């Protein structure tokens, strides 16, 4: 029997939905800051150089599943943040100080024409300012930049090379287990081809318990915001990325995905599965004929 990779068991009941973009209209750019359902504020990192900014953050139909909506990121020199809220109640749901929680989201890299330069994670300050380096507000952060496509968790004043490539054409589920008692995070990833999450750690150092970016300066903190930055201004157009299904579990570590990691198998993947199933059927008929 062939298992369908990327399918997760029933999620822990403590996961609550923050944003899955289903309530936003197709074609809506969250940079407009006009729809109350978006719960995001978008800022431009370089207001004096419009030529250095490209694209936007646009709600589109999921190319891997037309029944799903997601956020396409092809902006350069923008950042956005939104307060964590329970999508069902509209009530704020921050990760309180001295507690542990899990932030989950899915990301997909569509193109490889340029090197990625993106950051995702949790912040303790939600106010974004035009013309400022808004990434400085991250505490728990996944970075993909520095001239490569490697997932690099933030560890204090720098990032850690995990050797794990964010390759194109596959969904990645990211789990950030955020501990506001120790001001640190443990990061996991799970592609649609993995049956369970895999912990990210340094290739050479073996480090996996990553310190908050500003833990020493802001040690008593709660994480109340989702923050993303795409592109360093002036560096040219970036790759196209998808973001979807942002969830939060305030009860502790939760490594069971609240949604399947993949949206729907790509046609090529479907063909491979059907071919494999066909091969098993032929073998089974052959074995039966020999009896």
Protein Blocks (a to p, Z undefined) as FASTA:
>chain_A
ZZdehiacdddfkbccfbeolmpcehiafklopafklopacddfblklmmlpgcjddddd
dfklmkbccdddfbehiacddddddfklopacdddehiacddddddddfbfkbccddded
ddfbfbdcehiafklmpmbdcddeehiabdcddehjbccdehiacdehiacdddddddfk
lopaddddddfkbcbdcddddfklopabdcdfklmmmmbccdfbdcddedjehiapaddd
ddehiaddfkbccfbdfbdfbfbdcfklmmmmmmmmmmmmmmmmmmmmmZZ
